[in-house]
């Protein structure tokens, strides 16, 4: 395995890494880590002396005696923090502000109770705070395939993800993963089968507002479509823990909507 080549300009406080590398940063006293991997990187340093818990690579000299404020990564980028991983072609990350911009990104997390992966794909994914993410023209699905069987597509999303923190503190709840989505389209492969202007989801397995659907036909009602929906998600509200509301919408060809 070829060791990465590291160059550091102590005067300019800028360094480069070429060839595949691994960096980590301690996040808390419980041993939580932020892990970064990529094929190449540019490091942007500070004139301040590093404090405790700074980024490390096994060779502290590459930091030129100063802390690293930001990093630009390119080529098979992988960021890992707890259960959450982000893969991207390119990424810029600010360590102190905990903000990032990822290009051609796929963010994966897990429904802890079911062990089911949740994927968010976006041309540009922004980390706007430590546990908050925003994206435009994104796809949400539980499938790792590029064209999933079922997916949610929306013009914009704001995700609050505290699953890693909540798990360390004793348990993940409904509020651990919250997504507010606009101009939402439910798709089967590339066909739109449902549209709603705004949906709020806790990203559990049933992360779409449709709860159940029954289709049939009889002589009295004609063709019938009976649906049940998660009301809070349709209204864009955050449902309290332990509470669930349902909206019923039915169509009968001989009787109309009911």
Beta strands, then each sheet from edge to edge (+ up, - down):
strand 1: 5-9
strand 2: 14-26
strand 3: 33-45
strand 4: 68-81
strand 5: 84-94
strand 6: 99-111
strand 7: 116-129
strand 8: 132-141
strand 9: 150-161
strand 10: 177-188
strand 11: 191-201
strand 12: 210-218
strand 13: 222-230
strand 14: 246-252
strand 15: 256-257
sheet 1: 1+ 2- 3+ 4- 5+ 6- 7+ 8- 9+ 10- 11+
sheet 2: 12+ 13- 14+ 15-
end
